[in-house]
Amino acid sequence: MASRRVTANELDFALLEAGPRDGPLALCLHGFPDTAHSFRHLLPALADEGFHAVAPFMRGYAPTEVPADGAYHQSALGSDACELHQALGGDDRAVLIGHDWGALAAYTAAPLAPERWRRVVTMGVAPMAAMGEVLLSYDQLRRSFYVWLFQTPLAEVALGLDDMAFVGRLWSDWSPGYRNTWDVAQVRQALAEPARQAAAIGYYRAMFDPSPPAGRYASVPAGPGIPPQPTLYLHGEDDGCFVLPPELDVAATLSPGSRYVRVPDAGHFLHLEQPKSVNGQILEFVRT
């Protein structure tokens, strides 16, 4: 993999990439608390299939710039994806892949500019039409404690305490048994500065901000939608972050041609825990 920087949506992005730059773009978006390194298994696999595989560090995560306007709502994230498509020379062959917050960005970007994306893959956060049934369940509310903590002034203190031990505990809870030491070290590096920690928390605070998107985001949907493209949704059977009952038919909430796959022996970071299985599912889906 190579690294470089591009400017998109008036923001300086750092990214990892692999594969030919004239190949179809495969844009891979990470979540919290994570980095672009999360796609270190998937990028080379996509490159081997001829894709220009790119994983940016999301806005606010070092070495990407902290946005001057402090915008972290989903309209900004969806706009980032679409503007990165243009900056990277994407065309109508492009595919969009997102995990966690990256999945929410994909749910916004795919319907925002459907002509840019041929297929969509999301992981770890199901579409809201499916999640709506479980978001207020006791089991999910218990797992989502950090979302509510991040609405308070204690959030920055809790996240930064003891060399961000909070991050390591989330990884361990969300993907039990996965050896996360290296990944957590990358997150600590990406969020080492207080401004970076505030940025990561800002994504969650923006979720509950009732203000409509303003400025250049005024015409962008304020929240996630359903991608009009065929979409593959992957969920780890042992996900400790999001409850998803086995009987819930996620594919029924998506567009025609979509698929839903539960990945055994995997938690929230399924693409790192079971890379061979996850890569295989994604490559089969994006080839067609």
Steps between C-alpha positions, in 0.01 A plus 500: 500500500606857431403817683431847366280806554218650297276802547128436489200688640742778604684257729848348482461121518774245566433161346633151437464354153583195291441395141498684167378860512314450172308204644148535640507684831426304818466758777524346850385709798587415861311564822562561872733436671695395195723616215557435130738219604188296574484425127855364476371155399229621264694761299754253354221251424307766309820610323560143384159519329601817315334754729656829606445428868513804729447542874506859627545595861160651577466871578669589825702177525873565460664545262183633329423862581263608777222686317501872571119512495472225764246313286459133589135440410418232250443747219868600533612137504291414195632806319856395584446165329356657186771765480770238554348307209559803280846582638615143442373484143212266570235420241179298481692176567579606856396303807455637851596297809441619856539363851333650810494879443626426151180300447291800610699719259426249223126504580512875443737514200345221293155664458654849488688426177376161372669546164841484671461160667428167331481287814509560876636285783437583866613328819430531870211750484184381328272743316277698732190330359632179654667644811188693597354184647782449745655841573286556810518145631665459840782289357585765240466793739746328734748452217452860385598654834791683334263680260321660795827565686627686194214749530642624832797721596662190653555343159842647425625413848377140478639444151845639575544350846787256560642515147155447349438172682134559408583420136662169585205394713254580221699288255510211747127524574401535136723225360560254784815294456653710224858607567454873456828641635634626167166644386443680829851649475406643160186657649700653784732654243212630286327655805807600700419872499205640698361654181494155341321348797245782486452427130427131561251593771354765266359231272280383787398845616393585145257205509278688746546851361154609376644780282454436127819482293611848397737658250620264232324211674157662484390290203641174640273258689546540874498128568556161344270359234469173313754459221320459169786274387521130585652486847682229691466523877741294716459454875715302744301241691687590821476878456521659843411848375169449320226250570354351184255213559569206266140496382512862383500514118733792430497438124126571495572860605745553213469542125436210259807286444628558854639234734539451873769270641572420864868416545568226757781525755520877454407803704469867405836520321411204282719605206805469727388189687397295196671671204493199269125449541413870490727576205347209311147622558589856394696400190225268380246781543694784336616292201144469366 
